[in-house]
Amino acid sequence: MVIPKTGHDYKKIKAVEPTCKKAGYEMYECSACTKTYKKSIKKLAHDYSIFVKKVEPTTRKDGYEVYKCSMCGSPKTIVLPKKLNEKIKSEEKTQEELLREFDSKIDSIDAAKIEEIKQEIIEKITQGTDDKKQKGTNSKLEPVNKIETIKNLIK
């Protein structure tokens, strides 16, 4: 006697859900001939959605955050890099910054004011020389007095 070929009629008989640690599978069986087959299901990725702890970084040490997987509890640590020392960073100026600062100060000096200061210096020096000639002072002291006069006017 020949049995006609009718095809398989598979029904799911067992299912094992995948996790982040193990793959899952589904088992099927033919209702006509009891032949079985197994269909694999890939394991899942960890779900690090549970926040555990955070340690803030400092200028000396890295910090970190710890999370755990919602399915298996496996921990995951994320490193937070050290902070830059903001105080030192803000006090350090580049050569370019210093030059810009100097240029802005120079630019703010009025040319007319510079000329006025020059005239005052010339008058003081001339007046000092005339006073010394009248008093009969030693001319060797004159350059020192000129320098002191200039320093006082610039201040």
Secondary structure, 3 states (H helix, E strand, C coil): CCCCCCCCCEEEEEEECCCCCCCEEEEEEECCCCCEEEEEECCCCCCCCEEEEEECCCCCCCEEEEEECCCCCCEEEEEECCCCCHHHHHHCCCHHHHHHHHHHHHHCCCHHHHHHHHHHHHHHHHHHHHHHHHHCCCHHHHHHHHHHHHHHHHC
